């Protein structure tokens, strides 16, 4: 009852709970993004003890991935005492499927400055439960607990959580767990029926000024479709603290 099982030093087997929304024989990309964050954090902790924090996650999605064994590799692109740029790749049969470039920075105590003018969204307890599997097939969507306030197609606030661990038998950070849900934003307030119009994303970028806390991850999401076959999904991400 997990998304991945480690089967080697850098290899992981996807379970049926990773099966995707566009094709159940392929992986939903969301857990794979969380897995890449996890291996970046493991690599960081193996190399240094100063606790650099991940502040930007830029994923490029290069292709589909079957529900199968995948390999991961991590390298430091720009080393530094207080700032690093790290690249991680997830591959299948030697073909890169997802590449993450992550900026890591040395933390500082700025608790006295901690504030944001971003509007809050209603807490999970105040939103109605919503069954996302009424729109999307696949094991990953079925595994998630979703609460949603829909304003209109393409505009909603929602919360998501999952009872399933990202990797069997391994402690996983709150950030890696949250990153494993980030890609849900592209499908939780669709503008059109995905059985009529396909809109898989090529990339996902997350900028973080605080680490997420708690099991619920909230999204204040807007979906835009352009006139020439291009769209953008934009979300402000929340936890129960703000």
C-alpha positions in Angstrom: 0.0 0.0 0.0 2.6 2.5 -1.2 3.4 4.3 -4.4 6.9 3.0 -4.9 9.0 0.1 -3.5 12.8 0.4 -3.5 14.3 -2.6 -5.4 17.9 -1.3 -5.7 20.3 1.4 -4.7 18.7 3.8 -7.2 15.8 1.7 -8.5 12.1 1.8 -7.5 9.1 -0.3 -8.6 5.9 1.7 -9.1 2.8 0.0 -7.7 -0.7 0.0 -9.1 -1.5 3.1 -7.0 0.7 5.1 -9.3 -1.4 4.3 -12.4 -2.3 7.4 -14.4 -5.2 9.5 -15.3 -4.6 9.7 -19.0 -3.8 6.0 -19.4 -4.0 3.5 -16.5 -1.0 1.6 -18.0 1.2 4.6 -17.5 2.2 6.4 -14.3 0.5 9.5 -13.1 3.4 11.9 -13.0 2.6 13.2 -9.5 4.2 10.5 -7.4 7.3 10.5 -9.6 7.8 14.2 -8.8 7.7 13.4 -5.1 10.1 10.5 -5.6 12.6 12.8 -7.3 12.4 15.3 -4.4 13.0 12.4 -2.1 16.2 11.2 -3.8 17.5 14.8 -4.0 17.1 15.1 -0.2 18.7 11.7 0.3 21.7 12.8 -1.8 22.0 16.1 0.0 22.0 14.4 3.4 24.6 11.9 2.2 26.9 14.7 1.1 26.5 17.4 3.8 25.0 18.0 7.2 24.0 21.7 7.1 20.4 21.1 6.0 20.1 23.1 2.8 16.4 23.7 2.0 14.8 23.2 -1.4 13.4 26.5 -2.6 12.6 25.9 -6.2 11.6 22.7 -8.0 11.5 22.8 -11.8 10.4 19.6 -13.4 10.5 18.9 -17.1 8.3 16.0 -18.2 10.0 14.4 -21.2 7.6 11.5 -21.8 5.3 8.9 -20.4 6.4 6.2 -18.0 4.9 2.7 -17.7 3.9 1.3 -14.3 7.2 -0.5 -13.9 10.7 -0.2 -12.4 12.3 3.2 -12.8 15.9 4.4 -12.1 17.0 7.7 -10.5 20.2 9.6 -10.7 21.3 12.8 -9.0 24.2 15.2 -9.8 25.3 18.6 -8.4 25.3 21.1 -11.2 26.4 24.1 -9.2 28.1 23.3 -5.9 28.4 25.9 -3.1 28.7 26.5 0.6 25.3 28.1 0.9 23.6 27.6 -2.5 23.5 24.5 -4.7 21.8 23.7 -8.0 21.1 19.9 -8.2 19.7 17.9 -11.1 17.8 14.6 -10.7 16.5 12.4 -13.5 14.0 9.5 -13.5 14.5 7.0 -16.3 12.9 3.9 -17.6 15.0 1.4 -19.7 17.6 4.1 -20.2 15.2 6.8 -21.3 14.9 9.9 -19.2 11.2 10.6 -18.5 11.4 13.4 -15.9 14.2 15.8 -15.0 14.2 17.9 -11.9 16.4 21.0 -11.3 16.3 22.1 -7.7 17.8 25.1 -6.0 18.9 24.5 -2.4 19.8 27.3 0.0 21.2 27.6 3.4 18.4 28.3 5.9 18.3 31.5 8.1 16.1 32.4 11.0 13.6 34.9 9.6 10.7 33.9 11.9 10.3 37.6 12.9 9.6 38.4 9.2 7.4 35.5 8.3 4.3 36.8 6.5 2.4 36.6 3.3 -0.3 38.7 1.7 -1.7 35.8 -0.3 -5.5 35.2 0.4 -6.3 32.2 2.5 -8.6 29.4 1.4 -11.2 27.7 3.5 -9.8 24.9 5.6 -10.4 21.2 4.6 -13.1 20.7 7.2 -15.2 23.5 5.6 -15.0 22.1 2.0 -17.2 19.3 0.7 -15.6 16.0 -0.2 -15.2 15.5 -3.9 -14.7 12.2 -5.8 -12.0 13.1 -8.4 -12.4 9.6 -9.9 -15.7 10.8 -11.4 -13.5 12.7 -13.9 -10.3 10.8 -13.9 -9.4 7.0 -13.9 -6.3 5.5 -12.5 -5.0 4.3 -9.1 -3.3 7.5 -8.1 -6.5 9.7 -8.3 -8.5 6.9 -6.6 -5.9 7.0 -3.7 -6.3 10.7 -2.9 -8.8 12.3 -0.5 -10.0 15.6 -2.1 -12.1 18.4 -0.7 -13.1 21.1 -3.2 -14.9 24.5 -3.6 -15.5 24.9 -7.3 -16.1 28.5 -8.5 -16.4 27.7 -12.2 -14.7 25.3 -14.6 -11.0 26.2 -14.4 -11.3 28.0 -11.1 -11.4 26.3 -7.7 -9.8 25.9 -4.3 -9.2 22.4 -3.1 -7.3 20.3 -0.6 -5.7 16.9 -1.1 -4.1 14.2 1.0 -3.2 10.6 0.6 -3.0 7.8 3.2 -0.3 6.0 1.2 3.4 6.4 1.8 5.5 7.6 -1.1 8.2 4.9 -0.7 7.7 1.6 1.3 9.6 1.5 4.5 11.4 4.8 4.2 10.9 8.1 6.0 9.9 10.8 3.6 10.0 14.5 4.3 6.8 16.6 4.3 8.1 18.4 1.2 8.6 15.2 -0.8 5.2 14.0 0.3 3.6 17.3 -0.8 5.5 17.3 -4.1 3.9 14.0 -4.8 0.6 15.8 -4.9 1.5 19.0 -6.7 0.6 17.7 -10.2 -3.0 17.2 -9.1 -3.5 20.9 -9.7 -3.7 20.3 -13.5 -6.8 18.2 -13.2 -8.8 19.1 -10.1 -10.8 22.0 -11.8 -11.0 21.1 -15.5 -12.2 23.6 -18.0 -13.4 20.9 -20.4 -14.1 17.2 -20.2 -10.7 15.4 -20.5 -12.4 12.7 -22.5 -13.0 15.4 -25.2 -9.8 17.5 -24.9 -6.4 16.3 -23.7 -4.2 18.7 -21.7 -1.2 16.8 -20.2 1.5 19.2 -18.9 5.1 19.4 -20.1 6.5 20.9 -17.0 5.8 21.9 -13.4 7.6 24.5 -11.4 7.1 25.2 -7.6 8.7 28.1 -5.7 8.7 27.6 -2.0 9.1 30.2 0.8 8.2 27.8 3.6 8.2 24.0 4.0 4.7 22.5 4.0 3.4 21.0 7.2 0.7 18.5 7.8 -1.0 15.9 5.7 -3.3 18.3 3.8 -2.0 20.3 0.8 -4.3 23.1 -0.4 -4.5 24.7 -3.9 -6.0 28.0 -5.0 -6.0 27.1 -8.7 -6.8 28.8 -12.0 -6.6 27.1 -15.4 -6.2 29.1 -18.6 -6.5 27.9 -22.2 -5.0 30.0 -25.0 -6.2 30.2 -28.6 -3.3 28.3 -30.1 -3.2 25.0 -28.2 -1.3 26.2 -25.1 -2.6 26.4 -21.5 -1.3 27.2 -18.1 -2.4 26.0 -14.7 -1.4 28.3 -11.8 -1.8 27.5 -8.1 -1.0 29.2 -4.8 -0.2 26.2 -2.5 -1.3 26.1 1.2 -1.0 24.0 4.2 -3.3 24.2 7.2 -1.1 26.9 8.7 -1.4 29.3 5.7 
